[in-house]
């Protein structure tokens, strides 16, 4: 997991950061052609940024920074949530039901 602001490819004007900007510009154009406005933050892309991943845009990163400013522990909570993957569900579900955290049907 990478901390917010440490996106893949580096930064500070290095070649990796430059490639990220070019790729982001290309991706914005591709998504705009499909009718998606990446200038508006999206909860999935905000979550992606908080986890330190790469599939997010400036609006998402700005929103994540604002959220983390109010709730700094959210980054830890998001990381813990990501660890609990769907592959764990079959193992966890019976116990969750037994302690009343889940209902059948």
C-alpha positions in Angstrom: 0.0 0.0 0.0 1.3 3.4 -0.9 0.6 6.6 1.0 -1.6 9.2 -0.7 0.5 11.5 -2.9 3.1 8.8 -3.7 1.5 7.6 -6.9 3.2 5.1 -9.1 5.7 6.5 -11.6 7.3 9.0 -9.2 6.8 12.7 -9.4 8.5 16.0 -9.1 9.2 16.2 -12.8 10.9 12.9 -13.3 10.2 10.8 -16.3 7.8 8.5 -14.4 5.7 11.4 -13.3 5.7 12.8 -16.8 4.4 9.6 -18.2 1.6 9.6 -15.5 0.5 13.0 -16.7 0.4 12.0 -20.3 -1.4 8.8 -19.5 -3.9 10.6 -17.3 -4.6 13.1 -20.1 -5.1 10.3 -22.6 -7.4 8.5 -20.1 -9.4 11.6 -19.5 -10.0 12.0 -23.2 -11.0 8.3 -23.6 -13.4 8.5 -20.7 -14.9 11.8 -21.8 -15.7 10.2 -25.2 -17.7 7.6 -23.2 -19.5 10.4 -21.3 -17.6 10.1 -18.0 -16.6 13.4 -16.4 -13.4 12.8 -14.4 -13.4 16.4 -13.1 -16.1 15.2 -10.7 -14.8 13.0 -7.8 -16.0 9.4 -7.7 -16.1 7.4 -4.5 -14.5 4.3 -6.1 -11.6 6.4 -7.5 -11.2 8.2 -4.1 -11.0 4.8 -2.4 -8.4 3.7 -5.1 -6.3 6.8 -4.3 -6.5 6.2 -0.5 -5.2 2.7 -1.1 -2.3 4.1 -3.0 -3.4 2.8 -6.4 -3.2 4.5 -9.8 -6.7 4.5 -11.2 -7.8 8.0 -10.1 -7.7 11.6 -11.3 -6.9 15.0 -9.8 -10.5 15.6 -8.6 -10.4 12.3 -6.8 -7.0 13.0 -5.2 -8.2 16.4 -4.0 -11.4 14.9 -2.5 -9.4 12.2 -0.8 -7.0 14.8 0.7 -10.0 16.8 2.0 -11.6 13.7 3.5 -8.4 12.5 5.1 -8.0 16.0 6.6 -11.2 15.4 8.5 -10.8 11.7 9.1 -7.1 10.8 9.0 -7.6 7.2 10.3 -9.7 6.5 7.2 -6.6 5.4 5.3 -5.9 2.6 7.8 -9.6 1.6 7.8 -9.6 1.4 4.0 -6.4 -0.7 4.0 -7.9 -3.1 6.5 -11.1 -3.3 4.5 -9.1 -4.1 1.3 -7.4 -6.9 3.1 -10.7 -8.6 3.8 -11.3 -9.7 0.3 -14.2 -11.4 -1.3 -12.2 -14.6 -1.2 -12.5 -14.6 2.6 -16.3 -14.4 2.5 -17.0 -18.1 2.4 -14.8 -18.7 5.4 -16.1 -15.7 7.4 -19.8 -15.9 6.5 -20.7 -18.9 8.8 -19.1 -17.3 11.8 -20.7 -13.9 11.0 -24.1 -15.6 10.9 -23.4 -17.4 14.2 -22.7 -14.1 16.1 -25.7 -12.3 14.5 -23.7 -10.1 12.0 -25.4 -11.7 9.0 -28.9 -13.1 8.3 -29.7 -16.0 6.0 -31.6 -14.8 2.9 
